[in-house]
Amino acid sequence: MSILVDKNTRVLVQGATGRFGQIQTKLMLDYGTRIVAGVTPGRGGQDVLGVPIYDTVAEARAKHEVDAAVIYVPAPWTLEAATESIESGIPLVVVITEGVPVHDGMKIRAMGRERGVWVIGPNCPGIITPGQTSLGMYPPSCAMPGVVGVASRSGTLCFEVTKLLCEAGIGQTSCMGIGGDPVIGNNFVEYLKLFEKDPDTRAVVMIGEVGGNQEEQAARFIREMSKPVIAFISGKSAPPEKRMGHAGAIVSQGAGLAADKVKALEEAGVRMADTLNDIVRLTTAALNP
């Protein structure tokens, strides 16, 4: 199976007429993603790659059934775009945009939780269910169908890890970058819960990084899981008060240290990887006890 998306997911793209949005829309269509509509204010009535464009999400929703929205809108207008989709009742909103102001991210998360909308991102590569659908910018060559769920704060590391798993013959149920900002929609615990319930997911790979306390929260839930979890924490050598790539990857006032995350996860029984190649070895062992 999969979590959140599959071949039947009907997708709306916000920002489909922009240069980046058009490129990613084509890649998603080529993968088989069911894109039913696009939204760009002032471009209603146009057509992009066979996808009808509307001025507002409400107009698109009046003409099409939509299960998920993908946002490629520039940061200053991301809050407005996300608000449109969330308020229209679309159950899944994927915010690809990087550089979203923190207060806007907080508003997006609050709206999502209030209305029961699952928000992936901001600042993420999206989600892929290999062989079925891709929402965002996940490279298709880095994933294949299988039995391992993958969730990562880092998009690039997620791509690299799933590619290594594929080379070892280990496929995935669903893979996602959950977002690298200090404030994101849904967190590790919520993804782990979905993977725990998914009958086809036999193991979970979690890729964390310095900053915040998501991994420590995940460790508490993992104690209750029946499925093995393999984890990797990046940024072990990150200097304090220096942001490491993501806005959320920063050790501040002694909080968010890699060592604390590793300790919490090890105590929860997680198989910890020191390198990306270790993830493959530990996952193989978990699947073949």
Steps between C-alpha positions, in 0.01 A plus 500: 500500500617854577433793725324825406517463118458234233423467129143625553599827672364797305740793515469876464818701433528856627758690297480265200559783250833611649830376357575266791136399537474405134816290513381310804147465364639330190717267708204406717280438195773288343505289818128440478377747762133589447516879475148626445547876526739787554453837669672831422317829567449690173573195283157339515386350170850403392627149451839364613607158373137407460416613855223767525599810698268694730530832680407359841490168681128546554444518123708188444317314778166588342604313184721219634527253785832572675676285761828690533661833415866562418629854548785646292409861579781745596546549875327841534173350369524149644280575802224629275527197272498254791208680660297459181558126486452438871182705521360326192522167684774330299618228743871502408711809427864467395698824537819476295602864541819590686546822696145525635499749792481323837177674600342397169609141566340520844173622347504223239556233765230642726247514216583147396455361849180695558342367181645149504719557194830312471777748413837382363767774517569786454847464349468139385533285186154351546390136507522202266329164504732313264339369184177686571525876549734785587402834652782751501850450365611153609732347234326186367836329449558512877202287599337169417206301643572297811443458874695781672351836597736798493455839668769767508554859603754531218382460144846438356585234758162338440580472129845359570381247755215367288736476203741290710211283616391448139852399399484238776166374369296655782193689382270739682129536576507880521782753540480863602701799605296639786654849488817669620356814659472562876121483465346236273154357460520139616791347693689172522264347755199547275675335204620213719142438610390465138786263416423294810141454379593425138491121451756505218764703682732256678765748619548875520805714426508836675756766402535780752738785556612744768258759630159476661369198690307301240729202529470490879120507467519223241711289736220500757250371243740245350501317835139403418563394140498140383711571191877554499625855454839588354619857552780733396571843651696744285701795629688326779788749456280807462634799702256667742294797377588433135221397266583184306318521168142507627346780701404240760843335516667706769631418846394792718576545871594134528169374362469279194835322536558192285633308802174552691296378206717192450481416871120532511456286190744232615320474832175448307652201321563673167777358281730799459710549187831687509513533121250486215635161395432377853132570435500242222677242716272555800185499285602176335555345843164627624318348204685169534518429875 
